[in-house]
Amino acid sequence: MYCRKDFMDLTTPERNRLAAALNQLYDDGIIEAFAQEHDDYFNNGIHWGPAFLPWHRHWLLRLETQLKTIDARIALPFWDWTRSDSQNLDDGDKWGSFFGGRANSGGL
């Protein structure tokens, strides 16, 4: 069993594991395939109707399943936007260190 956490509450090792798994999926072409699938369905109901939530929930579950094939400890985090303000989004220890941060200035 795992606990889904807010991205801002991930420990440094948890962020590092998530980044490593995402990087591996990217290197394996899986991220591109997921992005292409989203693009293929974008104008076919997944953003303009009642399918929005179920389609994306299923899509994210499949992504998380792929992440778990690399590291079973990973649970896809959520982002609680109500806890963040524009200054928090540039927090060097969280966003700033993850995939280059908001300004692509470096990262994991």
Secondary structure, 3 states (H helix, E strand, C coil): CCCCCEHHHCCHHHHHHHHHHHHHHHHCCHHHHHHHHHHHHHHHHHCCCCCHHHHHHHHHHHHHHHHHHHCCCCCCCECCHHHCCCCHHHCCCCHHHCCCCCCCCCCC
